[in-house]
């Protein structure tokens, strides 16, 4: 969980993105999720392009190679109803 929180702190301090780090209270306790809110898909796309160009973010991601199983991660985009 420390690594997941580190990702959140980096996004907030370097990119101004408020992100929630979430863990389940039932089911597999080894899962983690991040949730962020954007005004629209264009803002999300811009944020992702910026993150992928951020060497600090990429370095933090590299620190977690041993924490994830290949093919076991997935991304979702949700909208507010």
N, C-alpha and C positions, 0 to 999 in steps of 0.2 A: 504494500500500500504506500510505502514511502516513495517509491518510484512514481506511482500514479499521481501522488500529490505534487511531486517535483515537476511533472509535466504541467499540471494546473498552475503552479506558481510561475513557471516560465511564460506560459501563455498570457497570464495577467500582467506580469512585469514588463515583458518585451512587446506585447501586441495589444494590450488593453482588453483582452478577451476574458470575461468572467466565465469560468468553467466549473461545473460540479463534478466531483469524483463520487461515483456511486458503486455500492456493493449490494448484492442481494441479501435479503433476510431469510430466504428459503431457497431450497435447491442447492446447486453447487456453490459453495462459499468462496471458491477460488476465482470467481469472475470479477471483472471490474468494468465499469463503463464511465464515459465522460459525456456530459451534456452541456451544450452551449446554445445560445439563442442568437439568431441573426435576423435582421429586418426583412431580408428577402434572399433568394437564391444567388443573386448577383453579389451580395455582401459575403455570403458564404464562400462563393467561388474565389473572390478576391482574397479572403482570409486564407484559404487553402493554398493559393499560389504563393502568398507571402510566407506561410509556414514552410513550404517545400524549398524555399530559397534561403531559409534561416539556418546557418550552420550550427548554431547553438541548439536549436530544436532537433535537428538531424543527429547531433551528437547524443542528446538525451535519448532519442529513440534507439540508437545503437547500443546504449547501455542495457537495454532490455531484451537483447537477442535470446537469452536463455529463459526468459519468462513466458514466452508464447510458443504455442505449437503451430507449425506451418499449416495453413489452411483452416485453423480453428478460430480466426478472428472474422468479424464482419462489421460493416458500417451500415447505418440506417439514417435516413433523413425523415424527420417527422414534421408535421405541421400542426399548429394549434387549431383546435376545432372551435 
